[in-house]
C-alpha cells in the first residue's frame, strides 16, 4: 500500500469517525440541553471534520500544490481555540495556578514552531498555527495540573521527556550517518511508547469516572493525549506518520466521551433516565 492510498484511507476514517462524534455530541445536546462547554467541543469537532474533508479532496486531486494558508489551517486553528475554551470552562473557577507547567508548555511550543519552520519553510502559517496550538497545549497541561492528573514524579518525567525528545528531534538532521538514523529510530520508539502510555492512562481515567472531578481529570488527560499525538505526528515522516495520526483520532474519542461524562455528571437538570438515554 503506497502512501497516497494510506493518506486517503486515514482521511476517510477520520471523516467517518469525527462525523459520528459530531452527531453524538449534537444528539446529546439536543436531549439534555447541556452546558455551553460541550458546544465548544461540537464546534471544534466540526472544524476537524472539515479539515479532514479538505485533505481527502487534496489527496484525490493528486496535486502537490497547497495554498500558503489553506482551509485546513483555518480549521486546525479553530479546533485548537475551541477545545482550549472547552477546557477553560471546566476550570474557570479554579483558584490554583499552574505557572511552571504553562511556562514549560510555552517553551515546548516555541521549540516546536521553530522546528516546523525549519522543516516546512512556511513561516507565517507555522507561527499563526503555533500560537493557537500553544494556547490549546497550555490549557491542556493546566487542566491536568488542576485536576491532579499527574503525580509529582510523573510531572517531572513527562516534562523532561517532552522537552528532551523535542530538542533531540531538532538536532537529528545535524548528526552524521548512521548515527542520525539510529537516534531517529530510537526517538520514534520512545515517542510512540509515551503516546500509548498516555492513552492508556486516559482510558483508565475515563472508565473510572464516577464524579465530576474524575471526569474532569479524564478530559484533561485526553486533551494531553490529543496534543501529544499531534506533536508526534508533526515530528514523524511517512509512513510512521500514520500511527500517531491514528492515535490522535482515538484520543478525540476519549476527549469527546469524557467531556460528555463530565457534562452529564455536572448537570443537575438532567434526570437519570435522560442520562442513560444520552449514553
C-alpha positions as CSV (number, residue, x, y, z in Angstrom):
1,X,0.0,0.0,0.0
2,X,1.6,3.3,-1.1
3,X,1.4,6.5,1.0
4,X,-1.3,8.2,-1.2
5,X,-3.7,5.3,-0.6
6,X,-2.9,5.3,3.1
7,X,-3.4,9.0,3.3
8,X,-6.8,8.7,1.6
9,X,-7.8,5.7,3.9
10,X,-6.8,7.7,7.0
11,X,-8.8,10.8,5.8
12,X,-11.9,8.6,5.1
13,X,-11.5,7.0,8.6
14,X,-11.2,10.5,10.2
15,X,-14.3,11.8,8.3
16,X,-16.4,8.9,9.4
17,X,-15.2,8.9,13.0
18,X,-15.4,12.6,13.5
19,X,-18.7,12.8,11.7
20,X,-20.1,10.2,14.2
21,X,-18.6,12.2,17.1
22,X,-20.3,15.4,15.9
23,X,-23.6,13.6,15.6
24,X,-23.2,12.0,19.0
25,X,-22.4,15.4,20.7
26,X,-25.2,17.2,18.9
27,X,-27.7,14.4,19.8
28,X,-26.5,14.7,23.5
29,X,-27.0,18.4,23.5
30,X,-30.5,18.1,21.9
31,X,-31.6,15.6,24.5
32,X,-30.1,17.2,27.6
33,X,-29.8,21.0,26.8
34,X,-26.3,20.7,28.2
35,X,-23.9,23.4,29.2
36,X,-22.0,25.6,26.8
37,X,-18.7,23.8,27.2
38,X,-20.0,20.8,25.2
39,X,-20.9,23.2,22.4
40,X,-17.3,24.2,22.1
41,X,-16.4,20.5,21.7
42,X,-19.0,20.1,19.0
43,X,-17.8,23.2,17.1
44,X,-14.2,22.0,17.5
45,X,-15.1,18.6,16.1
46,X,-16.8,20.3,13.1
47,X,-13.5,22.2,12.4
48,X,-11.6,18.9,12.5
49,X,-14.2,17.3,10.2
50,X,-13.9,19.9,7.5
51,X,-10.1,19.9,7.8
52,X,-10.2,16.1,7.1
53,X,-12.5,16.7,4.1
54,X,-10.0,19.2,2.8
55,X,-7.2,16.7,3.0
56,X,-9.2,13.9,1.4
57,X,-10.0,16.2,-1.6
58,X,-6.3,17.2,-1.8
59,X,-5.3,13.6,-2.0
60,X,-7.9,12.7,-4.6
61,X,-6.9,15.6,-6.8
62,X,-3.4,14.2,-6.7
63,X,-1.6,17.5,-6.6
64,X,1.4,18.8,-4.6
65,X,0.1,22.4,-4.6
66,X,-1.3,23.8,-1.4
67,X,-2.5,27.3,-0.6
68,X,0.0,29.1,1.7
69,X,-2.7,29.3,4.3
70,X,-5.4,26.8,3.4
71,X,-8.8,25.9,4.7
72,X,-7.3,23.1,6.7
73,X,-5.1,25.6,8.6
74,X,-8.1,27.7,9.5
75,X,-9.9,24.5,10.6
76,X,-7.0,23.5,12.8
77,X,-6.7,26.9,14.4
78,X,-10.5,26.9,15.1
79,X,-10.2,23.4,16.6
80,X,-7.3,24.4,18.9
81,X,-9.1,27.6,20.2
82,X,-12.5,25.8,20.7
83,X,-11.0,22.8,22.5
84,X,-9.0,25.2,24.7
85,X,-12.2,27.1,25.5
86,X,-13.9,23.8,26.4
87,X,-11.1,23.0,28.9
88,X,-11.1,26.6,30.3
89,X,-14.8,26.4,31.2
90,X,-14.2,23.3,33.3
91,X,-11.6,25.1,35.4
92,X,-12.8,28.6,35.2
93,X,-13.4,28.8,38.9
94,X,-10.1,27.2,39.9
95,X,-8.2,29.3,42.5
96,X,-4.9,27.5,41.9
97,X,-2.4,28.4,39.3
98,X,-0.2,26.3,37.1
99,X,2.6,28.8,36.3
100,X,5.5,26.3,36.0
101,X,3.6,23.9,33.8
102,X,2.4,26.7,31.5
103,X,5.9,28.1,31.2
104,X,7.3,24.7,30.3
105,X,4.5,24.2,27.7
106,X,5.3,27.6,26.1
107,X,9.0,26.6,25.8
108,X,7.9,23.3,24.2
109,X,5.6,25.3,21.8
110,X,8.3,27.7,20.8
111,X,10.7,24.9,20.0
112,X,8.0,23.1,18.0
113,X,7.2,26.2,15.9
114,X,10.9,26.7,15.2
115,X,11.2,23.1,14.1
116,X,8.0,23.4,11.9
117,X,9.5,26.4,10.2
118,X,12.9,24.6,9.6
119,X,11.1,21.5,8.2
120,X,8.4,23.3,6.1
121,X,9.7,26.8,5.4
122,X,6.1,28.1,5.9
123,X,7.0,30.9,8.4
124,X,3.7,32.9,8.7
125,X,1.4,29.8,8.7
126,X,3.5,28.0,11.2
127,X,3.7,31.0,13.6
128,X,0.0,31.6,13.5
129,X,-0.9,27.9,13.8
130,X,1.7,27.6,16.5
131,X,0.2,30.3,18.6
132,X,-3.2,28.5,18.5
133,X,-1.6,25.2,19.2
134,X,0.4,26.6,22.2
135,X,-2.9,28.1,23.6
136,X,-4.5,24.6,23.4
137,X,-1.5,22.9,24.9
138,X,-1.3,25.4,27.8
139,X,-4.9,24.8,28.7
140,X,-4.4,21.0,28.4
141,X,-1.4,21.0,30.7
142,X,-3.0,23.5,33.1
143,X,-6.1,21.3,33.2
144,X,-4.0,18.2,34.1
145,X,-2.3,20.2,36.9
146,X,-5.6,21.5,38.3
147,X,-7.3,18.1,38.1
148,X,-4.3,16.3,39.7
149,X,-4.0,14.1,36.7
150,X,-0.2,13.5,37.3
151,X,1.7,12.8,40.5
152,X,4.8,14.9,41.2
153,X,7.2,12.2,39.9
154,X,5.1,11.8,36.7
155,X,5.2,15.5,36.1
156,X,9.0,15.6,36.3
157,X,9.3,12.6,33.9
158,X,6.7,14.0,31.5
159,X,8.3,17.5,31.4
160,X,11.8,16.1,30.9
161,X,10.6,13.6,28.3
162,X,8.6,16.1,26.2
163,X,11.2,18.8,26.2
164,X,14.1,16.3,25.7
165,X,12.6,14.5,22.8
166,X,11.7,17.7,21.0
167,X,15.2,19.1,21.3
168,X,16.8,15.8,20.2
169,X,14.4,15.7,17.1
170,X,15.7,19.2,16.2
171,X,19.3,18.1,16.2
172,X,18.9,14.8,14.3
173,X,19.4,16.4,10.9
174,X,22.8,17.7,12.0
175,X,24.1,14.3,13.1
176,X,26.3,12.2,10.7
177,X,25.1,8.9,9.3
178,X,24.4,6.3,10.5
179,X,24.2,8.0,13.9
180,X,21.2,10.1,12.8
181,X,19.3,7.0,11.7
182,X,19.9,5.2,15.0
183,X,18.9,8.3,17.1
184,X,15.9,8.9,14.9
185,X,14.7,5.3,15.2
186,X,15.1,5.4,19.0
187,X,13.1,8.7,19.1
188,X,10.2,7.1,17.2
189,X,10.1,4.1,19.6
190,X,10.3,6.3,22.7
191,X,7.9,8.9,21.4
192,X,5.2,6.4,20.4
193,X,5.6,4.5,23.7
194,X,4.9,7.7,25.6
195,X,1.8,8.3,23.4
196,X,0.5,4.8,24.1
197,X,1.2,5.2,27.8
198,X,-0.7,8.5,27.9
199,X,-3.7,6.9,26.1
200,X,-3.8,4.0,28.5
201,X,-3.8,6.5,31.4
202,X,-6.6,8.5,29.8
203,X,-8.7,5.3,29.1
204,X,-8.3,4.2,32.7
205,X,-9.4,7.6,34.0
206,X,-12.5,7.5,31.7
207,X,-13.5,4.1,32.8
208,X,-13.1,5.1,36.5
209,X,-15.0,8.4,36.2
210,X,-17.7,8.4,38.9
211,X,-17.7,12.1,39.9
212,X,-17.2,15.4,38.1
213,X,-13.7,15.6,39.4
214,X,-12.8,12.2,38.0
215,X,-14.4,13.1,34.6
216,X,-12.5,16.5,34.6
217,X,-9.2,14.6,35.1
218,X,-10.2,12.2,32.2
219,X,-11.0,15.2,30.0
220,X,-7.6,16.8,30.8
221,X,-5.6,13.6,30.2
222,X,-7.5,13.0,26.9
223,X,-6.6,16.6,25.8
224,X,-2.9,15.9,26.6
225,X,-3.1,12.7,24.6
226,X,-4.5,14.5,21.6
227,X,-1.9,17.3,21.9
228,X,1.0,14.8,22.1
229,X,-0.5,12.7,19.3
230,X,-0.5,15.8,17.1
231,X,3.1,16.7,18.2
232,X,4.3,13.2,17.4
233,X,2.5,13.3,14.1
234,X,4.3,16.6,13.2
235,X,7.6,15.1,14.1
236,X,7.1,12.0,12.1
237,X,7.9,11.1,8.5
238,X,5.7,8.8,6.4
239,X,4.8,6.0,6.8
240,X,5.4,6.3,10.6
241,X,3.3,9.4,10.5
242,X,0.1,7.4,10.2
243,X,0.5,5.7,13.6
244,X,0.3,9.0,15.7
245,X,-2.3,10.3,13.3
246,X,-4.5,7.3,14.1
247,X,-3.8,7.7,17.9
248,X,-4.8,11.3,17.7
249,X,-8.2,10.4,16.3
250,X,-8.6,7.8,19.0
251,X,-7.7,10.5,21.6
252,X,-10.5,12.6,20.1
253,X,-12.9,9.8,21.0
254,X,-11.6,9.8,24.6
255,X,-11.9,13.6,24.8
256,X,-15.4,13.6,23.5
257,X,-16.7,10.8,25.6
258,X,-15.0,12.1,28.8
259,X,-16.5,15.6,28.2
260,X,-20.0,14.1,27.7
261,X,-19.5,12.2,31.0
262,X,-18.3,15.4,32.8
263,X,-21.3,17.4,31.4
264,X,-23.7,14.6,32.4
265,X,-22.4,14.3,35.9
266,X,-22.3,18.1,36.4
267,X,-25.8,19.0,35.1
268,X,-28.4,18.6,37.9
269,X,-31.2,19.3,35.4
270,X,-30.5,16.0,33.6
271,X,-32.6,13.2,35.1
272,X,-31.1,9.7,35.5
273,X,-33.4,8.5,32.6
274,X,-32.1,11.2,30.4
275,X,-28.5,10.5,31.4
276,X,-29.0,6.9,30.4
277,X,-30.6,7.9,27.1
278,X,-27.7,10.2,26.3
279,X,-25.1,7.4,26.6
